[in-house]
Amino acid sequence: MPRNVAIVFEPDFADQLGKLAFHTPVWLVDTPENKRAAEVSWQAAIEWPHITVTLFRAPAEEPDQSEWCALLAQIVFQQR
């Protein structure tokens, strides 16, 4: 069964997160702005349990292939 997940690297995605998270799981780069928005989504998930937001640390400035593979492996494992 295919499953979609949004991976967001935008450092301030707060205004758009709620709408996106209502429709698909979201992996969101961890910044102060995004963390505040994620906390709002986690509270909304009490009423709407399909809302899933996961924060992740941004890769290095110039990530190598192993960093990208590690991030994608975490996402795939978490979505099972």
C-alpha positions in Angstrom: 0.0 0.0 0.0 1.7 3.3 -1.1 1.8 6.0 1.5 2.8 9.6 1.0 4.7 11.8 3.4 5.7 15.5 3.0 9.3 16.4 3.8 9.6 20.1 4.4 13.0 21.9 4.6 11.5 25.4 4.8 12.8 27.0 8.0 9.5 28.8 8.7 6.6 26.7 7.4 4.4 27.5 10.4 1.6 29.1 8.4 1.2 26.2 6.0 1.8 23.3 8.4 -1.8 22.8 9.8 -3.4 22.5 6.3 -0.7 20.1 5.0 -0.6 18.0 8.2 -4.4 17.5 8.0 -3.9 15.7 4.7 -0.6 13.8 4.9 2.1 13.0 7.5 4.8 15.7 7.6 8.4 15.5 8.4 9.5 19.1 9.2 12.9 20.6 9.7 13.4 21.5 13.3 13.6 25.3 13.8 12.0 27.4 16.5 9.2 28.6 14.3 8.4 25.1 13.0 8.6 23.6 16.5 5.9 26.0 17.7 3.7 25.1 14.7 4.4 21.3 15.3 3.3 21.7 18.9 0.0 23.2 17.7 -0.4 20.3 15.3 0.3 17.8 18.1 -2.5 19.4 20.1 -4.8 19.2 17.2 -4.0 15.5 16.8 -5.8 14.9 20.1 -9.1 15.6 18.2 -7.8 14.5 14.8 -5.5 11.5 15.4 -4.5 11.1 11.7 -2.4 14.3 12.0 1.3 13.3 12.2 4.1 15.8 12.4 7.7 14.7 13.0 10.6 17.1 13.5 14.1 16.3 12.2 17.4 18.1 12.3 18.5 19.7 9.2 21.4 18.0 7.3 24.8 19.7 7.1 25.2 22.7 4.8 26.3 20.3 2.0 25.0 16.9 3.0 26.6 13.8 1.5 24.8 10.8 0.2 25.0 8.9 3.5 23.2 11.8 5.4 20.4 11.8 2.8 20.1 8.0 3.0 20.0 8.1 6.8 17.2 10.6 6.8 15.2 8.7 4.2 15.7 5.4 6.1 14.3 7.1 9.3 11.2 8.3 7.4 10.6 4.9 5.7 11.0 3.1 9.0 8.7 5.5 10.9 5.9 5.3 8.3 5.6 1.5 8.5 
